[in-house]
Amino acid sequence: MTVITISRGTYSKGKEIAEKVAQKLDFECIARKILLEASSEFNIPEIKLIRALHDSPSIFNRFTHGKEKYIAFIRHALLQHLQKGNIVYHGLGGQFFLQNVSHVLRVRITCDMEERVREEMKRENISENQARHLLAKDDEERRKWSLFLYGIDTWDPLLYDITIHLDKLTVDDAVDMIAEVSKNPCFQKTTDSQSAFDDLLKAAKIQSLLIEKIPTASVTCKNGKIKIYFEGSFGQEDYINTKIKEILREIPGYNSADIEILPIAAPK
């Protein structure tokens, strides 16, 4: 029940590789579906989520707690879908939301800039200079996004289990490598790795339900024990605490004895 996340830049052939890996392993391949699920479940127009992936981080300045809401919605939708395993996910966020789950294989695909420029020129029917400028801008925007949203640089090799540079290697070479590595015992689901995933999903679910009414709330979960942190002035503590409990009572399957509410900022 392995999960494979693939991170890539524009025109780095990551989408093609992800689809071929999924086909080779008989896995499901997803990307945009996560946006559709988040859009439907939380009543957010899909266009806002799509723009949030491509516009500069300043878009969130237009919405109150926009950054927090975006992360909460996407994280919950992604984890909810990945819980069944045997999935290849290519898109932003995969390597960030699943860092502590061992049955996840994190892959980074890079491609020679000249090859990317040629592909951009062909697809967009633009000049070489225009293509190079657009690719450089897109790469920088993606990097800004990861730093702004998650505090992590997508170019950091420590985020990934393997990095594949498509220079001498072909797409099929990359597919074979990823498929073979994914079969390694260290990327197979265990009781501990499933428990770690379940904790992430529980925290994400509660966070997504709290975020509209308590946008300063932050949720963690370890071994099934949930902690909810919130920021607020001294005079707000009783009100926020009561509001959180009201929301939690509407969530089936959550025992209040397993949930601790703390009026402090969540640890970074």
BALUMMAR-86578 format. One line per 8 residues: number of its first residue (from 1); their letters; for each residue z, x, y negated of N, C-alpha, C. Coordinates in steps of 0.2 Angstrom, whole numbers, plus 5000, padded with zeros to 4 digits. Atoms other than C-alpha are relative to their C-alpha. Layout:
BALUMMAR-86578
NUM) A) Z X Y Z X Y Z X Y; ...
This chain:
BALUMMAR-86578
1) MTVITISR) 5000 5004 5006 5000 5000 5000 5000 5004 4994; 5000 4995 5005 4995 5014 4988 4997 4996 4994; 5003 5002 5007 4991 5011 4969 4997 5006 4997; 5004 4995 5003 4978 5022 4961 4999 4999 4993; 5002 5002 5007 4977 5023 4942 4996 5006 4998; 5005 4995 5002 4963 5032 4934 4999 4999 4992; 5000 4999 5007 4963 5038 4916 4994 5004 4998; 5006 4996 5002 4947 5043 4907 4998 4998 4993
9) GTYSKGKE) 5003 5001 5006 4938 5045 4891 4994 4995 5000; 5006 5003 5000 4923 5035 4885 4994 5004 5003; 5006 4997 4997 4907 5038 4895 5002 5007 5004; 4998 4994 4996 4917 5050 4907 4999 4998 5007; 5002 5002 4994 4911 5040 4922 5006 4998 5004; 4994 5003 4997 4929 5034 4926 4999 4993 5003; 5001 5007 4998 4924 5016 4928 4996 5000 5007; 5005 4999 4994 4910 5021 4941 5004 5003 5005
17) IAEKVAQK) 4996 4997 4995 4922 5032 4950 5006 4995 5003; 4995 5005 4997 4936 5019 4951 4997 4994 5004; 5003 5005 4996 4924 5006 4957 4998 5002 5007; 5003 4997 4993 4917 5017 4971 5006 5002 5004; 4994 4998 4996 4935 5023 4976 5002 4993 5003; 4998 5006 4997 4940 5005 4978 4996 4997 5006; 5004 5002 4995 4925 5001 4988 5001 5004 5006; 5000 4996 4995 4927 5016 4999 5007 4999 5004
25) LDFECIAR) 4993 5001 4996 4946 5012 5003 5001 4992 5001; 4999 5007 4999 4943 4993 5003 5006 4998 4996; 4995 5002 5005 4955 4991 4988 4997 4996 4995; 5002 5004 5006 4954 4979 4973 4999 5005 4994; 5001 4996 5006 4948 4987 4957 5001 4995 4994; 4998 5004 5005 4955 4980 4941 5000 5004 4993; 5000 4997 5007 4954 4984 4922 5001 4994 4995; 4999 5006 5005 4950 4969 4910 5003 4994 5003
33) KILLEASS) 4996 5005 4997 4958 4957 4922 5007 4999 4997; 4993 4999 5002 4975 4963 4916 5000 4996 4993; 5000 5004 5007 4970 4957 4898 4999 4993 5001; 5001 5008 4999 4964 4940 4904 5007 4997 5002; 4993 5002 4998 4981 4938 4913 5005 4999 4995; 4995 5000 5005 4991 4943 4899 4998 4995 4994; 5002 5005 5005 4981 4932 4887 5001 4993 5002; 4999 5007 4997 4982 4917 4898 5008 4998 5000
41) EFNIPEIK) 4993 5001 4998 5001 4919 4903 5004 4999 4993; 4996 5000 5006 5007 4922 4885 4997 4997 4994; 5003 5004 5006 4995 4912 4875 4998 5004 4994; 5002 4995 5005 4988 4927 4866 4992 5000 5000; 5007 5000 4999 4969 4926 4862 4998 5007 5002; 5002 4994 4997 4960 4939 4872 4997 5005 4995; 5003 4995 5005 4951 4946 4857 5005 5004 4997; 4995 4996 5003 4967 4952 4850 5002 5006 5004
49) LIRALHDS) 4999 4994 4995 4971 4962 4866 4995 5005 5000; 5006 4995 5000 4954 4969 4866 5000 5004 4994; 5000 4996 5006 4955 4974 4848 5006 5005 5000; 4994 4996 5000 4972 4981 4851 4999 5007 5004; 5002 4994 4996 4964 4993 4864 4995 5005 4996; 5005 4997 5003 4951 4999 4852 5001 5002 4992; 4999 4999 5007 4957 4998 4834 5005 5005 4999; 4995 4995 5001 4968 5010 4826 5007 4997 5000
57) PSIFNRFT) 4994 5003 4999 4987 5008 4828 5002 4995 4994; 4998 5004 5006 4988 5000 4810 4999 4993 5001; 5001 5008 4998 4983 4983 4818 5007 4997 5001; 4993 5003 4999 5001 4981 4823 5004 4999 4994; 4996 5001 5007 5007 4982 4805 4999 4993 4998; 5002 5006 5002 4999 4965 4803 5005 4994 5004; 4996 5004 4996 5011 4957 4816 5007 5002 5000; 4993 4998 4999 5030 4956 4817 5001 5002 5007
65) HGKEKYIA) 4999 4997 4993 5035 4967 4831 4994 5000 5005; 5006 5000 4997 5017 4968 4836 5000 5005 5006; 5000 4995 4995 5019 4984 4846 5004 4999 5006; 4996 5002 4994 5034 4978 4856 4997 4995 5004; 5002 5006 4996 5026 4962 4861 4994 5002 5004; 5006 4997 4996 5009 4971 4866 5003 5003 5006; 4998 4996 4994 5018 4983 4877 5004 4995 5005; 4997 5004 4995 5029 4969 4885 4995 4996 5004
73) FIRHALLQ) 5005 5005 4996 5014 4957 4889 4996 5004 5005; 5004 4996 4995 5003 4971 4896 5004 5003 5006; 4997 4997 4994 5016 4979 4906 5002 4995 5005; 4998 5005 4995 5022 4963 4914 4994 4998 5004; 5006 5003 4996 5004 4957 4918 4998 5006 5005; 5002 4994 4996 5000 4975 4925 5004 5000 5006; 4996 5000 4994 5015 4976 4936 5000 4994 5005; 5000 5005 4996 5014 4959 4942 4994 5000 5005
81) HLQKGNIV) 5006 4999 4996 4997 4962 4948 5000 5006 5005; 5000 4994 4995 5000 4979 4956 5005 4999 5005; 4994 5000 4995 5015 4973 4966 4997 5000 5007; 5002 5001 4993 5004 4969 4981 4997 5006 5003; 5002 4993 4997 4997 4987 4982 4992 5000 5001; 5007 5000 4998 4980 4993 4988 4995 4998 4994; 5004 5001 5006 4973 4993 4970 4998 5006 4996; 5002 4994 5005 4963 5005 4959 5000 4997 4993
89) YHGLGGQF) 5000 5003 5007 4967 5002 4941 4997 5005 4995; 5002 4996 5005 4957 5010 4927 5000 4997 4993; 4998 5003 5007 4963 5007 4909 5006 5003 4997; 4994 4998 5003 4976 5011 4897 5007 4998 5003; 4994 5002 4998 4994 5011 4902 5002 5001 5007; 4998 5000 4993 4994 5013 4921 5004 5006 5001; 4996 4994 4998 5001 5031 4921 5007 5000 4996; 4994 5001 5004 5014 5026 4908 5005 4995 5003
97) FLQNVSHV) 4996 5005 4997 5021 5011 4916 5003 5001 5007; 4999 4999 4993 5022 5018 4934 5003 5007 5001; 4999 4993 4999 5029 5035 4931 5005 5002 5005; 4995 4999 4995 5044 5034 4943 4999 4997 5007; 5002 5004 4994 5035 5025 4957 4996 5005 5004; 5003 4995 4996 5030 5038 4971 4994 4998 5003; 5006 5002 4997 5017 5028 4979 4994 4998 4996; 5005 5001 5005 5006 5028 4964 4996 5007 4999
105) LRVRITCD) 5004 4994 5001 4992 5042 4963 4997 4999 4993; 5003 5000 5007 4988 5046 4945 4995 5005 4999; 5006 4996 5001 4971 5053 4941 4997 5000 4993; 5003 4999 5006 4963 5060 4926 4993 5002 5001; 5007 4998 4999 4944 5061 4925 4998 5003 4993; 5003 4998 5006 4936 5072 4912 4993 5002 5001; 5007 4999 4999 4918 5075 4909 4997 5005 4994; 5003 4996 5005 4907 5088 4899 4998 4996 4994
113) MEERVREE) 5002 5004 5006 4905 5083 4881 4993 4999 4999; 5007 5001 5001 4887 5086 4881 4997 4995 5005; 5003 5006 4996 4884 5074 4896 5002 4994 4997; 4997 5006 5003 4895 5061 4887 4996 4998 4994; 5005 5002 5006 4884 5063 4871 4994 4998 5002; 5007 5002 4997 4868 5061 4881 5001 4993 5002; 4999 5007 4997 4875 5045 4889 5001 4995 4994; 4999 5004 5006 4881 5038 4872 4994 4999 4996
121) MKRENISE) 5007 5000 5004 4864 5042 4864 4996 4995 5004; 5004 5004 4996 4855 5033 4878 5002 4993 5000; 4998 5006 5000 4866 5018 4879 5000 4996 4993; 5000 5003 5007 4868 5015 4860 4994 5001 4996; 5006 4999 5003 4851 5021 4855 5001 5003 4993; 4998 4997 5006 4858 5033 4842 4999 5007 5000; 5002 4993 5001 4856 5051 4836 5006 5004 5004; 4995 4996 4997 4865 5066 4844 5006 5001 4995
129) NQARHLLA) 4994 4999 5005 4876 5068 4828 5004 4994 5000; 4996 5006 5000 4881 5050 4828 5004 4999 5007; 4997 5001 4993 4885 5050 4847 5006 5005 5000; 4994 4995 5000 4896 5066 4845 5005 4997 4995; 4995 5003 5005 4905 5058 4830 5004 4994 5003; 4997 5006 4997 4908 5042 4839 5005 5002 5006; 4996 4998 4994 4915 5050 4855 5006 5004 4997; 4994 4996 5002 4926 5062 4845 5005 4995 4997
137) KDDEERRK) 4996 5005 5003 4933 5047 4835 5003 4996 5006; 4997 5004 4995 4936 5037 4851 5005 5003 5004; 4995 4996 4996 4945 5051 4860 5006 5000 4996; 4994 4999 5004 4956 5053 4845 5004 4993 4999; 4997 5007 5000 4959 5034 4844 5004 4999 5006; 4997 5001 4994 4964 5034 4862 5006 5004 5000; 4994 4996 5000 4976 5048 4860 5005 4998 4995; 4995 5003 5004 4984 5040 4845 5003 4994 5003
145) WSLFLYGI) 4997 5006 4997 4986 5024 4854 5006 5002 5005; 4995 4998 4996 4996 5033 4868 5006 5003 4997; 4994 4997 5004 5007 5042 4856 5003 4995 4996; 4997 5005 5003 5010 5027 4846 5004 4995 5004; 4997 5005 4995 5013 5015 4860 5005 5002 5004; 4996 4998 4994 5021 5025 4873 5004 5007 4998; 4997 4993 5001 5026 5042 4865 4997 5005 5004; 5002 4995 4995 5015 5051 4877 4992 5002 4999
153) DTWDPLLY) 5007 4998 5002 4999 5061 4875 4996 4999 5007; 5004 5002 4994 4985 5055 4887 4997 5007 5003; 5003 4994 4998 4979 5073 4888 5005 5005 5003; 4995 4996 4997 4995 5080 4895 4999 5000 5007; 5001 5000 4992 4991 5086 4913 5006 4998 5004; 4994 5002 4996 5009 5083 4918 5000 4993 5002; 4999 5007 4998 5006 5065 4918 4996 4998 5006; 5004 5001 4995 4994 5066 4932 5001 5004 5006
161) DITIHLDK) 4999 4996 4993 4994 5071 4951 4994 5004 5001; 5006 4996 5000 4976 5077 4950 4996 4999 4994; 5004 5001 5005 4964 5080 4936 4993 5003 5003; 5007 4998 4998 4945 5081 4940 4995 5000 4994; 5005 4999 5005 4932 5088 4929 4993 5000 5003; 5006 5001 4997 4915 5082 4932 4995 5005 4996; 5005 4995 5002 4905 5098 4929 4996 5002 5005; 5004 4999 4994 4899 5105 4945 5001 4994 5005
169) LTVDDAVD) 4999 5006 4996 4907 5090 4954 4996 4994 4998; 5003 5006 5001 4897 5074 4956 5005 4994 5000; 4996 5006 5000 4904 5056 4955 5002 4999 5007; 4998 5001 4993 4903 5055 4974 5005 5005 5003; 4995 4995 4998 4913 5071 4976 5007 4998 4997; 4994 5003 5003 4926 5064 4964 5003 4995 5004; 4998 5006 4996 4927 5048 4974 5003 5003 5007; 4998 4997 4993 4929 5058 4991 5007 5003 4999
177) MIAEVSKN) 4993 4996 5002 4943 5069 4983 5006 4995 4999; 4994 5005 5001 4953 5054 4977 5002 4996 5006; 4999 5004 4994 4951 5044 4992 5004 5004 5006; 4996 4996 4995 4957 5058 5003 5007 5002 4998; 4993 4998 5003 4972 5063 4992 5004 4993 5001; 4996 5007 5000 4977 5044 4992 5003 4999 5007; 4997 5001 4993 4980 5045 5011 5006 5005 5001; 4994 4995 4999 4993 5059 5009 5006 4996 5001
185) PCFQKTTD) 4994 5004 4999 5010 5053 5015 5004 4999 4994; 4996 5001 5006 5018 5056 4998 4998 4995 4996; 5003 5006 5004 5007 5042 4991 5001 4994 5003; 4999 5006 4996 5012 5029 5004 5007 4997 4998; 4994 5003 5002 5025 5016 5000 5006 5001 5004; 4993 4999 4997 5043 5019 5005 5005 4994 4998; 4995 5005 5002 5058 5008 5004 5003 5002 4993; 4998 4998 5006 5064 5019 4989 4995 4998 4994
193) SQSAFDDL) 5005 5001 5005 5047 5018 4980 4999 4993 4998; 5001 5007 5002 5046 4999 4982 5006 4998 4996; 4994 5002 5003 5064 4997 4976 4999 5002 4992; 5001 4997 5007 5059 5008 4960 4995 4995 4997; 5005 5004 5002 5043 4997 4958 5004 4993 4998; 4996 5006 5001 5054 4981 4960 5004 5000 4993; 4996 4999 5006 5066 4987 4946 4996 4999 4994; 5005 5000 5006 5051 4990 4934 4998 4993 4999
201) LKAAKIQS) 5003 5006 5000 5044 4973 4938 5005 4995 4997; 4995 5004 5003 5061 4964 4935 5001 5001 4993; 4999 4998 5007 5064 4973 4919 4994 4997 4995; 5006 5002 5004 5046 4969 4913 5000 4992 4999; 5001 5007 5000 5047 4951 4917 5005 4997 4995; 4994 5002 5004 5064 4948 4908 4998 5002 4992; 5002 4998 5007 5057 4958 4893 4995 4996 4997; 5005 5004 5002 5042 4948 4892 5002 4993 4998
209) LLIEKIPT) 4997 5006 5002 5052 4932 4891 5004 5000 4994; 4996 5000 5006 5064 4938 4878 4996 5002 4994; 5003 4996 5005 5052 4947 4867 4998 4995 4994; 5002 5005 5005 5046 4931 4857 5006 4998 4996; 4994 5002 5004 5064 4926 4852 5005 5005 4998; 4996 4995 5002 5073 4942 4853 4996 5007 5001; 5005 4995 4999 5060 4955 4849 5004 5007 5000; 4997 4994 5000 5073 4969 4847 5003 5002 5007
217) ASVTCKNG) 4997 4999 4994 5079 4967 4865 4996 5005 5004; 5003 4995 4995 5075 4981 4878 5004 4999 5006; 4998 5001 4994 5077 4979 4896 4999 5006 5005; 5001 4995 4995 5081 4992 4910 5003 4996 5007; 4998 5002 4993 5084 4989 4929 5001 5006 5004; 4999 4995 4995 5091 5000 4942 5004 4997 5006; 4997 5003 4994 5095 4995 4960 5001 4993 4999; 4999 5007 5001 5093 4977 4955 5004 4998 4994
225) KIKIYFEG) 4995 5002 5006 5106 4978 4941 4996 5001 4993; 5003 5001 5007 5099 4973 4924 5004 5001 4994; 4997 4999 5007 5104 4979 4907 4996 4998 4995; 5004 5002 5006 5098 4971 4891 5004 5003 4994; 4998 4997 5006 5100 4981 4875 4997 4996 4994; 5003 5003 5006 5098 4974 4858 5002 5003 4994; 4998 4997 5007 5098 4980 4840 5001 4994 4995; 4998 5006 5004 5106 4969 4827 5006 5002 4996
233) SFGQEDYI) 4994 4999 5004 5119 4969 4813 5006 4997 5003; 4994 5003 4997 5137 4966 4817 5001 4993 5000; 4999 5008 5001 5136 4948 4811 4995 4997 5005; 5005 5003 4995 5121 4945 4823 5002 5000 5007; 4999 4998 4993 5129 4951 4839 5002 4993 5004; 4998 5006 4997 5137 4934 4844 4994 4996 5001; 5006 5005 5000 5121 4924 4840 4995 5003 5005; 5005 4997 4996 5109 4936 4849 5003 5000 5007
241) NTKIKEIL) 4997 5000 4993 5121 4937 4864 4999 4993 5003; 5001 5007 4997 5121 4918 4866 4993 4998 5001; 5008 5002 4999 5102 4917 4863 4998 5003 5007; 5002 4996 4994 5099 4930 4877 5002 4996 5006; 4998 5004 4994 5110 4920 4889 4997 4994 5001; 5004 5006 5000 5101 4904 4885 4994 5001 5003; 5006 4998 4997 5085 4912 4889 5000 5001 5008; 4999 4997 4993 5091 4920 4905 5002 4994 5005
249) REIPGYNS) 4998 5006 4995 5098 4903 4912 4993 4996 5002; 5006 5003 4998 5080 4897 4912 4996 5004 5005; 5004 4996 4996 5074 4911 4923 5003 4999 5007; 4997 5001 4993 5076 4906 4942 5001 5006 5003; 4999 4995 4996 5083 4918 4954 5004 5006 4997; 4996 4995 5003 5093 4929 4942 5007 4998 4999; 4992 5001 5000 5112 4930 4944 5002 5003 4994; 4997 4997 5006 5121 4932 4928 5005 5006 5001
257) ADIEILPI) 4995 4994 4998 5133 4944 4937 4996 5006 5001; 5004 4994 5000 5119 4956 4939 4997 5002 4994; 5003 4999 5006 5114 4956 4921 5006 5002 4995; 4995 4998 5005 5124 4966 4907 4996 5000 4994; 5003 5000 5007 5120 4963 4889 5004 5005 4995; 4997 4995 5004 5124 4977 4877 4997 5000 4993; 5003 5001 5007 5123 4976 4858 4999 5007 4997; 5002 4993 5002 5116 4994 4856 4993 5001 5001
265) AAPK) 5007 4998 4999 5099 5002 4855 4999 5003 5007; 5002 4997 4993 5091 5006 4872 5000 5007 4999; 5001 4993 5000 5092 5024 4877 4993 5002 5000; 5007 4997 5000 5076 5034 4873 4999 5004 5006
